[in-house]
C-alpha cells in the first residue's frame, strides 16, 4: 500500500488531468485506497481547498488562459470547460474573475490565475506547484498575498473594539498617513498597491468607505491580482528599465517599473511586520514575516 502522502499527491495529479471532463469521485478515491469522505477531508487539510473547488478553479484558469492567449471562440472554450451553455460558463467565470469572458479577453495580457493559498495553478501542458517553480518576483508577491490573507482571516475573528484599538504606530514614510489600529494598518497595507495601480493605469482611487473586514478582503484580492498581473507583464516583456512618469506627484516624478516593484514589496514587508506585532499585542501569533515558511507550506 502506498504511503498516505503519496496517495493524496496522486489524487492531486488525477484531479489536475482532463480538466472540463466529468470526474467520477467514488472511482477516483477507490483507486487511491481512501474512502471518499476521508479523502475529501485530507485533501482539504493538505491543500486548503476541496477537490471539487480545486478542479473547478483550475478549469476556469485554463479557460482564462485560452481567452487571453488563443483565438478559440468563447463558446468553444465554455464547452471545453464542461459547461452546458455559454450562459452558465459566463456566470461562473464572472463570479471567479469579476468580469465577463468577453471583457476579460479585451484586457491586455491578463493574469489567468485565481487566488489560491496552496499556490497550485493551471499552466499550458503542465500543472506545477508554485513552491517548486516560483521565480523570485512571483515568490515575493505570492507570499505577500498569502500572509495578508492570513491576517485578514485573523481580523475577521476580532470584535470591532479590538480591530479599532490603538495597538501601535505604522508610519513607514513621511508621505504615509499614520495608522494605529489593525483595521487602519490593513487598509494602509492594501492601499500601497492600489495607489500605484491607479497611477499606472490612469484609474480613479479605490473607494475606501467600506472598512469592514470583508471590504478589506475584496480590496486585497483585487489589488493582489492586478499587481501580480502587472509584475508578470513586466517580466514577459522584459520592461524592467521602462520609465513611468507619475503626473499625480507634485512635481511629477519619473520611476522605473523595476523600482516600483521593489518599492511596493519592500514597504509591504515593513507594514506586514507592523501588523504581526500589532496582532501579538492582542495575543494572536501569526508566525513570522519570512517567505521561506510560505515556500515550505
PEJOKA-V367003 format. One record per pair of residues at least 6 apart in sequence whose ideal C-beta (glycine too) atoms are under 7 Angstrom apart, sorted by sequence separation. I is the first residue (numbers start at 0). J is the second residue. D is the distance in whole Angstrom. If there is no record, write none. Layout:
# PEJOKA-V367003
i: <I,I>
j: <J,J>
d: <D,D>
This chain:
# PEJOKA-V367003
i: <28,43,65,82,93,103,178,196,197,233,245,286,28,31,46,66,96,119,170,197,244,245,278,42,77,80,92,112,129,133,154,169,82,119,120,168,169,178,244,245,25,28,39,66,89,118,119,275,24,39,65,74,77,89,118,168,242,243,73,118,129,167,175,193,205,242,243,275,13,62,165,166,241,165,166,169,240,241,164,272,10,163,239,240,271,62,95,162,169,238,239,162,163,162,268,10,186,9,58,58,118,233,186,6,193,6,189,196,6,73,154,233,10,73,182,116,186,189,193,196,62,114,185,189,192,196,199,230,154,0,10,22,59,116,59,63,189,7,66,151,192,7,11,150,14,59,67,66,67,226,7,66,14,18,19,14,18,63,147,15,67,18,67,199,64,198,63,198,60,60,60,59,56,64,155,154,56,64,19,60,61,19,20,60,151,19,57,151,195,151,48,151,195,47,48,47,46,148,192,147,191,191,191,144,188,188,187,188,140,184,188,140,184,185,140,184,181,184,136,171,181,181,136,171,171,169,169,114,167,114,167,114,167,15,166,167,110,166,166,110,110,109,161,110,143,108,136,140,143,150,139,146,153,108,150,153,153,150,149,146,142,145,139,142,138,138,130>
j: <34,49,71,88,99,109,184,202,203,239,251,292,35,38,53,73,103,126,177,204,251,252,285,50,85,88,100,120,137,141,162,177,91,128,129,177,178,187,253,254,35,38,49,76,99,128,129,285,35,50,76,85,88,100,129,179,253,254,85,130,141,179,187,205,218,255,256,288,27,76,179,180,255,180,181,184,255,256,180,288,27,180,256,257,288,80,113,180,187,256,257,181,182,182,288,31,207,31,80,81,141,256,210,31,218,32,215,222,33,100,181,260,38,101,210,145,215,218,222,225,92,144,215,219,222,226,229,260,185,32,42,54,91,148,92,96,222,41,100,185,226,42,46,185,50,95,103,103,104,263,45,104,53,57,58,54,58,103,188,57,109,61,111,243,111,245,111,247,111,112,113,113,113,121,212,212,115,123,79,120,121,80,81,121,212,81,121,215,259,216,115,219,263,116,117,117,117,219,263,219,263,266,267,223,267,270,270,271,226,270,274,227,273,274,230,274,274,277,230,266,277,278,234,269,270,270,273,220,273,223,276,224,277,126,277,280,224,280,281,227,228,228,281,231,264,232,260,264,267,274,264,271,278,235,278,283,285,285,285,288,290,293,290,293,290,294,294>
d: <7,5,5,4,5,6,5,7,7,6,6,6,5,6,6,7,6,7,4,5,6,5,6,5,5,6,5,5,7,7,6,7,7,5,7,6,4,5,5,6,6,4,6,6,6,7,7,6,6,6,5,5,3,6,3,6,5,5,7,6,6,7,7,4,6,6,6,6,6,5,4,7,7,6,6,5,6,5,6,5,7,5,6,7,5,5,6,6,6,6,4,5,6,4,6,5,6,6,5,7,6,5,6,5,7,6,6,7,6,5,6,7,6,7,6,6,6,5,5,5,7,7,5,5,4,6,7,6,6,6,6,7,7,7,6,6,6,6,6,7,4,6,7,7,6,5,7,6,6,7,5,5,6,6,6,5,4,6,6,6,5,5,6,7,4,5,4,6,5,6,6,7,5,6,5,5,7,7,5,6,5,5,7,4,6,4,5,6,6,5,7,6,6,4,6,5,4,7,6,5,6,6,6,4,6,4,6,7,7,7,7,5,6,7,6,5,7,6,5,6,5,7,6,5,6,6,4,6,6,7,6,7,5,4,4,7,6,4,7,6,4,6,6,6,7,5,7,7,5,6,5,6,6,7,7,6,6,6,6,7,4,5,7,4,6,7,5>
